[in-house]
Amino acid sequence: MAALTLISNIETAPQVLATTSGLRKRVAKKEFPKPIATGYRSRGYLEHEIQQMKVAYAKGFNSEQLKQLSRQIEAQRLELTTGETA
């Protein structure tokens, strides 16, 4: 298995053409997966998750498609980290 790279919210936002507050708004609307808690006040994303979302934005996914992709990413993350399925 390849190494997983964790990227902070601050580094993630510009990659998806958003500010950190804009990224939080997308998460609140469920159009972007929830970040992973990496510490007391720090959050981040797995690099491959950001890449999946960037491809979706480039393809022009609508709100419902983004929500579906976000749910899929969160389910994959759960399976990857705990072995459980959603």
C-alpha positions in Angstrom: 0.0 0.0 0.0 1.3 3.5 -0.8 2.0 5.9 1.9 -0.9 8.2 2.8 -0.1 11.9 2.7 -2.1 14.3 5.0 -2.6 17.9 3.9 -3.8 20.6 6.2 -6.9 22.7 5.6 -4.8 25.7 4.9 -2.9 23.9 2.2 -6.1 22.2 0.8 -8.2 25.4 0.3 -6.1 27.0 -2.5 -5.9 23.6 -4.3 -9.7 23.6 -4.6 -9.9 27.3 -5.4 -11.4 28.3 -2.0 -10.5 30.2 1.1 -10.4 28.3 4.4 -13.8 29.7 5.3 -15.1 28.8 1.8 -13.8 25.3 2.3 -15.7 25.1 5.7 -18.9 26.3 3.9 -18.5 23.5 1.3 -18.1 21.0 4.1 -21.2 22.4 5.9 -23.2 22.0 2.6 -21.8 18.5 2.3 -20.2 19.4 -1.0 -16.7 18.5 0.4 -15.8 15.7 2.8 -15.3 16.4 6.5 -11.7 16.9 7.4 -9.7 14.5 9.6 -8.8 15.7 13.1 -5.0 15.6 13.2 -4.6 17.4 16.6 -6.4 19.5 19.1 -7.1 22.3 16.6 -5.8 21.0 13.4 -7.6 19.3 10.5 -6.6 17.9 7.2 -7.3 15.7 4.2 -5.7 12.7 2.6 -4.0 13.8 -0.6 -5.9 11.4 -2.8 -9.2 12.8 -1.5 -8.3 16.3 -2.6 -7.3 14.9 -6.0 -10.7 13.2 -6.3 -12.5 16.5 -5.5 -10.3 18.5 -7.8 -11.2 16.2 -10.7 -14.9 16.5 -9.8 -14.7 20.3 -9.8 -12.8 20.3 -13.1 -15.5 18.0 -14.6 -18.2 20.5 -13.5 -20.0 18.2 -11.0 -23.3 19.7 -9.7 -24.2 20.0 -6.0 -25.8 16.6 -5.8 -22.8 14.9 -7.5 -20.4 16.6 -5.2 -22.5 15.5 -2.2 -22.5 11.9 -3.4 -18.7 12.0 -4.0 -18.1 13.4 -0.5 -20.1 10.6 1.0 -18.2 8.0 -1.0 -14.9 9.5 0.1 -15.9 9.5 3.8 -17.1 5.9 3.5 -13.7 4.9 1.8 -11.9 6.7 4.6 -13.8 4.9 7.3 -13.1 1.5 5.6 -9.4 2.5 5.2 -8.9 3.6 8.8 -11.1 1.1 10.7 -11.8 -1.7 8.3 -15.5 -1.0 8.8 -18.0 -0.3 6.0 -20.5 2.5 6.1 
